[in-house]
Amino acid sequence: MKHWMLRLYAPLFLLGFVAAAIAWVGHSHGDPLWLLALLAVAIAVSFAAERLWPYDPAFNLDQGDRLRDVLHALVNESLNLLSIATVPMLAAIVPWHVWPAVAIRAAGAGGDHRG
């Protein structure tokens, strides 16, 4: 079973949880707050998979570093959420009708180099 989990874990997450989130919010126009429940289920599935089919069984043994692991998870997930939260904030302050033309000129694309 571990052999299959190693090969199917990422595609199942992508085609399962990510597709469900896209379908829920993008297609069905569902309440985005339900994505928190979907996230909780995805995290639970991830923890269960690691417990049942660990990459290395020694990783699941207590090594006296539980506090470090919890703090590491909190910091990493907080930074992930913060970085995702910056996207709508940037969308609110960046003049989107201007930036594609500026980016094309800055990259030198478009073939017109008159400046």
Buried (B, 14 or more C-beta within 10 A) or exposed (E): EEEEBEEEBEEEBEEBBEEBBEEBBEEEEEEEEEBEEBEEEBEEBEEEBBEEBBEEEEEEEEEEEEEEEEEEEEEEEEEEEEEEEEEEEEEEEEEEEEEEEEEEBEEEEEEEEEE
